[in-house]
Amino acid sequence: MKELNKEYESIWSKAITFKEQKQIFKRIFKFVLLYKREFIASLFGALLVSVINILLPRFLQYYLDHFLAHKSATWQIIYGVAAIYLLGLICKALLQFFYEYYYSLAGEKTLEKVRRVLYQKLHQLGMHYFDETPAGSILSRVTNDTMTLSTFLSMFSAVMIGIISMITAFVAMYYTDKIAGLIILAFLPVLLLIMWLYSYYNSRLYREYRERNSLMNTKLNETITGINVIQQFRQEKRIQTKFEDIANAQLKTRMKLVKMNALLLSPLTSLLKLSNFLCK
């Protein structure tokens, strides 16, 4: 167990550098650009939702200041305002469905494309690679590791929508109250700082978790493949102990990731939700 931890500390304890992250983003966005129409359409829909979130309260403010405050609102005006507001809510709901659907669709297409490219790449590798790389590790890379792309796209969507919401909220509040607008603008450096801290510390933990997960899949694959030999030589208890050690190590790393998400990701999500609330 100590040797296992030492191995991970020496190889996977380092965080991903900015240069490595830049290279990873470039490789990911090569696949994302294949479905740029869907992504652009979804982000445009998110922009329209943010605009509606600003216009609806302004519309109600105008109605309150110019009609209710002067007691000049007739039933026709009240019904008209209610109809326009309801129409705005319906448009907002449709646009939310539009951008969430197209973003999810583009994300699934990107994930499927990455897996197809990986599968094709496997057929181009020589036998030397398969002799040195366990089958469980290969399986983990094609299935588990590619699923992290879906998580990345979801997080990217939340960040982009949050940034769009903060920009629209800043513009709306600046024209209403300059001090309130500057308060919204002050959230941006905090948001960027939390994003950097999360990326820096989470990268090391995720690399460690990924390798432990790969090792567990490898051990499971080896056990299933060689189950006859294991049973013939009565090695079930020894194999069980090794698997439990790997599973416990993976659990500890997973708990570290959970703590990191609670410490940094939750405040980041709260700031994004706050920006969306201020837009409304």
C-alpha positions in Angstrom: 0.0 0.0 0.0 2.8 2.4 0.9 4.6 1.5 -2.4 1.4 2.3 -4.3 1.1 5.7 -2.7 4.8 6.4 -3.2 4.4 5.6 -6.9 1.4 7.9 -7.3 3.1 10.7 -5.4 6.2 10.5 -7.6 4.4 10.4 -10.9 1.0 11.9 -10.5 1.2 14.4 -7.6 2.1 17.3 -9.7 -0.6 19.7 -10.9 -1.1 20.2 -14.7 0.9 23.2 -15.8 -0.6 26.1 -17.7 1.2 25.0 -20.9 -0.2 21.5 -20.6 -3.7 22.9 -19.9 -3.4 25.0 -23.0 -2.4 22.0 -25.1 -5.4 20.0 -23.7 -7.8 22.8 -24.5 -6.5 23.0 -28.0 -7.0 19.3 -28.6 -10.5 19.3 -27.0 -11.7 22.3 -29.1 -10.6 20.6 -32.3 -13.5 18.3 -31.6 -15.7 21.0 -30.3 -15.3 23.0 -33.5 -16.7 20.1 -35.5 -20.1 21.0 -33.9 -19.6 24.8 -33.6 -23.1 25.5 -35.1 -24.8 23.8 -32.2 -22.6 25.3 -29.6 -22.9 28.8 -31.0 -26.7 28.4 -31.3 -26.9 27.3 -27.7 -24.8 30.2 -26.4 -26.9 32.6 -28.5 -30.0 31.2 -26.9 -28.4 31.7 -23.4 -27.7 35.3 -24.3 -31.3 35.9 -25.3 -32.4 34.3 -22.0 -30.2 36.7 -20.1 -31.6 39.6 -22.1 -35.2 38.5 -21.3 -34.2 38.2 -17.6 -33.3 41.9 -17.8 -36.1 43.2 -19.9 -39.0 41.6 -17.9 -38.2 43.3 -14.6 -37.6 46.6 -16.5 -41.0 46.2 -18.1 -42.6 45.7 -14.8 -40.7 48.7 -13.4 -42.0 50.9 -16.2 -45.6 49.7 -15.6 -45.3 50.4 -11.8 -43.8 53.8 -12.2 -45.9 55.1 -15.0 -49.3 53.5 -14.4 -49.8 52.0 -10.9 -48.0 54.9 -9.2 -50.3 57.4 -11.0 -53.3 55.2 -10.6 -54.0 55.4 -14.3 -53.9 51.7 -15.1 -57.1 50.5 -16.7 -58.2 46.8 -17.0 -57.1 46.8 -20.6 -53.7 48.0 -19.6 -53.5 45.4 -16.8 -54.5 42.6 -19.1 -52.1 43.8 -21.7 -49.2 43.9 -19.3 -50.0 40.4 -18.0 -50.2 39.1 -21.5 -46.9 40.6 -22.5 -45.2 39.3 -19.3 -46.7 35.8 -19.9 -45.4 35.9 -23.5 -42.0 36.8 -22.2 -42.0 33.9 -19.8 -43.0 31.5 -22.5 -40.3 32.8 -24.8 -37.8 32.4 -22.0 -38.8 28.8 -21.3 -38.6 27.9 -25.0 -35.2 29.5 -25.3 -34.0 27.7 -22.2 -35.1 24.4 -23.8 -33.4 25.5 -27.0 -30.0 26.2 -25.7 -29.9 23.4 -23.2 -31.0 20.9 -25.9 -28.5 22.0 -28.5 -25.6 22.3 -26.0 -26.3 18.8 -24.7 -26.7 17.5 -28.3 -23.3 19.1 -29.3 -21.7 17.7 -26.2 -22.9 14.1 -26.8 -21.8 14.4 -30.5 -18.3 15.6 -29.3 -18.0 12.7 -26.8 -19.1 10.2 -29.4 -16.6 11.6 -31.9 -13.7 11.4 -29.4 -14.5 7.7 -28.7 -14.6 6.8 -32.4 -11.3 8.5 -32.9 -9.8 6.7 -29.9 -11.2 3.4 -31.2 -9.7 3.9 -34.6 -6.4 4.9 -33.0 -6.3 1.6 -31.1 -6.3 -0.3 -34.4 -3.3 1.7 -35.6 -1.1 0.9 -32.6 1.4 -1.9 -32.7 1.5 -5.0 -30.6 4.3 -3.5 -28.5 1.8 -1.0 -27.0 -0.7 -3.7 -26.1 2.1 -5.8 -24.5 3.1 -2.9 -22.2 -0.4 -1.5 -21.5 -2.9 -3.5 -19.5 -6.3 -4.0 -21.2 -8.1 -2.6 -18.1 -6.1 0.7 -18.5 -7.1 0.9 -22.2 -10.7 0.3 -21.3 -10.6 2.9 -18.6 -9.2 5.5 -21.0 -11.9 4.9 -23.7 -14.8 4.8 -21.3 -14.2 6.6 -18.0 -11.6 9.2 -19.1 -13.7 10.3 -22.1 -16.7 10.8 -19.8 -14.7 13.6 -18.1 -15.1 15.5 -21.4 -18.9 15.6 -20.7 -18.1 17.1 -17.2 -15.8 19.6 -18.7 -18.4 20.7 -21.2 -21.0 21.0 -18.5 -18.7 23.2 -16.4 -17.7 25.2 -19.4 -21.4 25.8 -20.1 -22.0 27.0 -16.6 -19.1 29.3 -16.7 -20.0 30.8 -20.1 -23.7 31.3 -19.0 -22.5 32.9 -15.8 -20.2 35.3 -17.6 -22.9 36.2 -20.0 -25.3 36.8 -17.1 -22.7 38.9 -15.3 -22.1 41.1 -18.4 -25.8 41.6 -19.0 -26.4 42.3 -15.3 -23.5 44.8 -15.2 -24.9 46.7 -18.3 -28.4 46.8 -16.9 -27.4 47.8 -13.4 -24.8 50.4 -14.6 -27.5 52.3 -16.4 -29.8 52.0 -13.4 -27.3 52.5 -10.6 -23.6 52.9 -11.3 -22.5 51.7 -7.8 -24.6 48.5 -8.1 -23.0 47.9 -11.5 -19.5 48.3 -10.1 -20.4 45.8 -7.4 -21.4 43.3 -10.0 -18.1 44.0 -11.9 -16.2 43.3 -8.6 -17.4 39.7 -8.7 -15.4 39.0 -11.9 -11.9 38.9 -10.4 -13.2 36.8 -7.6 -14.7 34.4 -10.1 -11.5 34.2 -12.1 -9.4 33.6 -8.9 -11.6 30.7 -7.8 -11.5 29.2 -11.3 -7.7 29.3 -11.3 -7.4 27.8 -7.8 -9.8 25.1 -8.6 -8.1 24.2 -11.8 -4.6 24.2 -10.2 -5.4 22.0 -7.1 -8.1 19.8 -8.7 -5.8 18.8 -11.6 -3.4 16.9 -9.4 -6.1 15.1 -7.5 -7.9 14.2 -10.7 -4.8 12.8 -12.3 -4.2 10.6 -9.2 -7.9 9.5 -9.1 -7.8 8.7 -12.8 -4.8 6.5 -12.5 -6.2 4.7 -9.4 -9.4 4.1 -11.3 -7.4 2.8 -14.3 -5.4 0.5 -12.0 -8.6 -0.9 -10.4 -10.1 -1.6 -13.9 -6.8 -3.3 -14.8 -6.9 -5.5 -11.7 -10.5 -6.4 -12.3 -9.8 -7.3 -16.0 -6.8 -9.4 -15.0 -8.9 -11.2 -12.3 -11.7 -12.1 -14.7 -9.4 -13.2 -17.4 -7.3 -15.4 -15.1 -10.1 -16.6 -12.8 -9.4 -20.2 -13.6 -5.7 -19.9 -12.5 -6.7 -18.0 -9.4 -9.2 -20.6 -8.3 -6.9 -23.5 -9.1 -4.1 -22.1 -6.9 -6.5 -20.8 -4.3 -5.3 -17.2 -4.6 -8.8 -15.6 -4.1 -7.9 -14.1 -0.7 -4.6 -12.6 -1.9 -6.3 -11.1 -5.0 -9.2 -9.8 -2.8 -6.8 -8.1 -0.5 -5.0 -6.4 -3.4 -8.2 -5.2 -4.9 -9.5 -3.8 -1.6 -6.2 -1.9 -1.2 -6.6 -0.3 -4.6 -10.3 0.4 -4.0 -9.6 2.0 -0.6 -6.8 4.2 -2.2 -9.3 5.2 -4.9 -11.9 6.1 -2.3 -9.5 8.3 -0.4 -8.6 10.2 -3.5 -12.3 10.5 -4.4 -13.0 12.0 -1.0 -10.2 14.5 -1.5 -11.9 15.5 -4.8 -15.2 15.8 -3.0 -13.7 18.1 -0.4 -12.0 20.2 -3.1 -15.3 20.6 -4.9 -17.0 21.6 -1.7 -14.3 24.1 -0.9 -13.8 25.8 -4.3 -16.5 24.6 -6.8 -19.5 25.3 -4.5 -18.5 29.0 -4.1 -17.9 29.2 -7.8 -21.3 27.8 -8.5 -22.9 30.2 -5.9 -21.3 33.2 -7.7 -22.7 32.0 -11.0 -26.2 31.5 -9.5 -25.9 35.0 -7.8 -25.2 36.6 -11.2 -28.2 34.8 -12.7 -30.3 36.0 -9.7 -29.2 39.6 -10.1 -30.1 39.4 -13.8 -33.7 38.6 -12.8 
